Amino acid sequence: MDPHHRKIDLQSPADLNYLHTNIKHSAQQKLDLAIPTSANPTNEPDSFRPQVQQLIQEYITQTLTLALPSLAINGLDAETSMLVDDNTNEVEDESNYEPYDPRLAERLRTLYRQLEWEHTRVAELRREAPGAAAPMDGLSMREDDVCPFRAWVYHSFQ
């Protein structure tokens, strides 16, 4: 590999497995579009589709194996053993996401605006409450009493 090019840095072997799983999943979706299982009108087993699946899996494995010298996992060189075999009984991560819901997104934005307003109100109360509470206690709160350093700076440089 050319020493002038940096390696692609992954944080953990799980990142490589995530990429491998996503590539396999995408290839399976493309295969389902190109050769649907319902294309066979009879109930005979289709010999073409499994052959194509095997070729695709070999291609993906070969591609990732050839890409390994250009990968660094947590600063270390990636090894062939980090690729998960297709023959192992791994549990694939079938992440299911809900479709984008604009009403739910607007509700989330509204709640964040309300949270921001509440934070602003708390900050105002923290500024105003000591001065408002002082006359009730019979104490007088001047700016100098609240922040003596600010008063010192103000009086020192005028």
Salt bridges, closest charged atoms under 4 A:
ASP2 OD2 - HIS5 NE2 3.44
ASP32 OD1 - ARG49 NH2 2.34
ASP77 OD1 - LYS7 NZ 2.43
ASP86 OD1 - LYS24 NZ 3.41
GLU90 OE2 - LYS24 NZ 3.72
GLU92 OE2 - LYS24 NZ 3.78
ASP101 OD1 - ARG103 NE 3.86
GLU106 OE1 - ARG109 NH2 3.05
GLU106 OE2 - ARG113 NH2 3.25
GLU124 OE1 - ARG121 NH1 3.31
GLU143 OE2 - ARG150 NH1 2.15
ASP144 OD2 - ARG142 NH2 3.95
ASP144 OD2 - HIS155 NE2 3.70
ASP145 OD1 - ARG142 NH2 3.71
